[in-house]
Amino acid sequence: MELWLNTLRNRHKYTERNLCRIKTQINHFLKWVVDEEIVETNPLSKIKYRNNIDPTRPRVVLSENEIMEILIKLKEGNPNFLHPFIYLIVHTGCRRGEAMKLKWEDVDFETRLIRFRQTKNGTTRQIRMSPRLYDFLRSRSKTSEFVLTDEKGLKVTRGKVQRRLDHIKKKLKFGKDWRCHDLRHSFAYNFLKRGGEMYQLKAILGHKSIQMTVDLYGNLKAADIDDPSPYRF
């Protein structure tokens, strides 16, 4: 079991915090296996990971104005590939892989729902499109079964996104060094700052537990709230 977890660490460059969460999810099942006397001991009991260490790379959070600036620059520099890709992530908080796999059959313009299948936690979740995203997707041509394609109409891949993004970052000189996943963090930050609730955020982001959402985004500072007063008089 420890060998398998270390293989995951090396393959995906997971931190000990990532491995601790994976261990926690598997641990519930293994405890049940021990209780049912299928095995004598829990193979995870002697494997320890630190959950309170700082991430290997500081989290980058972008303000609403910074995200707007990014979208404007992407529309100018790469309007047919990166701009639609980033636009979808910005307005849904979805993961990069979820955006790449999204098909037109999972975009329902009648109900205004987007369905993300085969998500990280193994479930399917639906998100309602904002009016801006609805109009944006309505205006796109369907050249493939996939919503997002490259300039040649081919399916978007992780490598293509990263190469184009690295190139355009150097060309357009963005202020902060952000990655696609930082847009997801920024979605959460700006959602909570606007007054969104933690349980709503959990549903939108597709976390398995509210504790994960609180651990990741429960550190919004009082100074981040523009108008903390509950009164309107």
C-alpha positions in Angstrom: 0.0 0.0 0.0 2.8 2.4 0.9 4.6 1.6 -2.4 1.4 2.4 -4.3 1.0 5.7 -2.5 4.6 6.6 -3.2 4.0 5.7 -6.9 1.1 8.2 -6.9 3.4 10.8 -5.3 6.1 10.5 -8.0 3.7 10.2 -10.9 1.5 13.2 -10.0 4.0 15.2 -7.8 1.6 15.0 -4.9 2.5 16.6 -1.6 2.2 14.8 1.8 -1.0 16.8 2.3 -2.4 15.2 -0.9 -1.4 11.8 0.2 -2.9 12.3 3.6 -6.3 13.1 2.0 -6.1 10.0 -0.3 -5.2 7.9 2.7 -8.2 9.3 4.7 -10.6 8.4 1.9 -9.3 4.8 1.6 -9.1 4.4 5.4 -12.8 4.3 5.9 -13.1 1.2 3.7 -10.1 -0.5 5.2 -11.5 0.0 8.7 -14.7 -1.7 7.6 -12.7 -4.6 6.2 -10.9 -5.0 9.5 -14.2 -4.8 11.4 -15.7 -7.5 9.2 -12.6 -9.7 10.0 -11.8 -10.0 6.3 -8.2 -8.9 7.2 -6.5 -8.8 10.6 -4.8 -5.4 10.4 -5.3 -2.1 8.5 -2.3 -1.7 6.1 -2.6 2.0 6.4 -2.2 2.1 10.2 1.6 2.5 10.1 1.8 4.9 7.1 2.1 8.5 8.3 1.9 11.7 6.3 2.1 15.3 7.5 -1.1 17.3 6.8 0.0 20.6 8.3 2.9 21.5 6.0 2.9 24.4 3.6 2.2 23.6 -0.1 5.2 23.2 -2.4 4.0 26.2 -4.4 2.3 29.2 -3.0 -1.4 29.4 -4.0 -2.1 32.3 -6.4 -5.4 34.0 -6.0 -6.5 36.5 -8.7 -9.0 39.3 -8.1 -12.0 39.9 -10.3 -10.1 42.7 -12.1 -7.1 40.5 -12.7 -9.2 37.7 -14.2 -10.9 40.2 -16.4 -7.5 41.5 -17.6 -6.4 37.9 -18.3 -9.5 37.2 -20.4 -9.0 40.4 -22.4 -5.4 39.5 -23.2 -6.3 35.9 -24.1 -9.0 37.1 -26.4 -6.5 39.3 -28.2 -3.6 36.7 -28.2 -5.4 33.3 -28.6 -9.1 33.8 -29.2 -9.9 30.4 -30.6 -8.3 28.1 -28.1 -7.0 29.5 -24.8 -9.7 32.2 -24.3 -12.7 29.8 -24.5 -10.8 27.2 -22.4 -10.0 29.7 -19.6 -13.4 31.4 -19.9 -15.1 28.1 -19.0 -12.9 27.5 -16.0 -13.3 31.1 -14.8 -17.1 30.9 -14.9 -17.6 27.4 -13.4 -14.6 26.8 -11.2 -14.2 23.4 -12.9 -10.9 21.5 -13.1 -8.7 21.6 -16.2 -9.5 17.9 -17.0 -13.2 18.5 -16.6 -13.1 21.3 -19.1 -11.1 19.2 -21.6 -13.6 16.3 -21.4 -16.8 18.4 -21.7 -19.0 17.5 -24.6 -21.9 19.3 -26.3 -24.3 16.6 -25.2 -23.6 17.6 -21.6 -24.5 21.3 -22.2 -28.3 21.7 -21.9 -29.3 25.1 -23.1 -33.0 24.5 -22.2 -32.3 23.9 -18.5 -29.0 26.0 -18.6 -27.1 23.2 -17.0 -23.6 21.9 -17.7 -22.9 18.3 -16.7 -19.3 17.4 -15.7 -18.8 13.6 -15.9 -16.0 11.4 -14.6 -14.9 14.0 -12.1 -12.0 13.6 -9.7 -14.2 12.1 -6.9 -15.9 9.7 -9.3 -19.3 11.4 -9.4 -21.1 13.5 -12.0 -22.2 17.0 -11.0 -24.3 19.7 -12.7 -23.7 23.4 -12.7 -26.1 26.1 -13.8 -24.6 28.4 -16.5 -24.3 32.1 -15.7 -26.0 34.4 -18.3 -22.5 35.3 -19.6 -21.4 31.7 -20.0 -24.7 30.8 -21.5 -24.4 33.5 -24.2 -20.7 32.6 -24.7 -21.4 28.9 -25.4 -24.4 29.7 -27.5 -22.2 31.7 -29.8 -19.6 28.9 -30.3 -19.6 26.7 -33.4 -20.0 23.0 -32.9 -17.0 21.6 -34.9 -16.5 18.6 -32.7 -18.3 16.5 -30.0 -16.2 18.4 -27.5 -17.0 21.9 -26.5 -13.4 23.0 -26.4 -11.1 22.3 -29.3 -7.7 23.6 -30.6 -7.3 25.8 -33.6 -7.6 22.8 -35.9 -10.8 21.6 -34.3 -9.1 18.7 -32.4 -9.7 17.7 -28.8 -7.8 19.8 -26.3 -5.1 18.0 -24.3 -3.1 19.0 -21.2 0.1 19.3 -23.2 -1.5 21.6 -25.8 -2.9 23.9 -23.1 0.4 24.1 -21.1 2.5 24.8 -24.2 0.1 27.6 -25.4 -0.2 29.0 -22.0 3.6 29.1 -21.4 4.0 30.8 -24.7 1.3 33.4 -24.3 2.4 34.2 -20.7 5.9 35.2 -22.0 4.4 37.1 -24.9 1.7 39.1 -23.0 3.5 39.4 -19.7 0.8 38.7 -17.1 1.4 40.2 -13.6 1.1 37.0 -11.5 2.5 33.6 -12.4 -0.8 31.7 -12.3 -1.8 28.2 -13.4 -5.1 26.7 -14.5 -5.8 25.4 -11.0 -5.2 28.9 -9.6 -8.3 30.0 -11.5 -10.3 27.4 -9.5 -8.9 28.8 -6.3 -9.7 32.3 -7.4 -13.3 31.2 -8.3 -13.7 30.0 -4.7 -12.1 33.1 -3.1 -14.2 35.5 -5.2 -17.4 33.4 -4.6 -17.0 33.6 -0.9 -15.9 37.2 -0.9 -19.1 38.0 -2.8 -21.1 36.4 0.0 -21.5 32.9 -1.3 -22.0 30.1 1.2 -19.5 27.3 1.9 -22.0 24.5 1.2 -22.9 26.1 -2.1 -19.2 26.3 -3.0 -18.8 22.6 -2.0 -21.5 21.6 -4.5 -20.2 23.8 -7.3 -16.6 22.6 -7.0 -17.6 18.9 -6.5 -15.8 18.2 -3.2 -16.7 14.9 -1.5 -17.0 16.6 1.9 -17.7 20.0 3.3 -14.6 19.5 5.5 -12.4 19.5 2.4 -14.0 22.8 1.2 -13.5 24.4 4.6 -9.9 23.2 4.8 -9.1 24.7 1.4 -11.1 27.9 1.5 -12.1 28.5 5.1 -9.3 31.0 5.7 -10.9 34.0 4.0 -9.6 37.0 6.0 -11.8 39.7 7.5 -9.9 42.3 5.6 -10.9 40.6 2.3 -14.6 41.5 2.9 -15.4 44.8 1.2 -18.5 45.6 3.3 -18.6 43.6 6.6 -21.5 45.4 8.1 -24.8 43.4 8.0 -26.8 46.6 8.0 -28.1 48.7 5.1 -29.1 51.9 7.1 
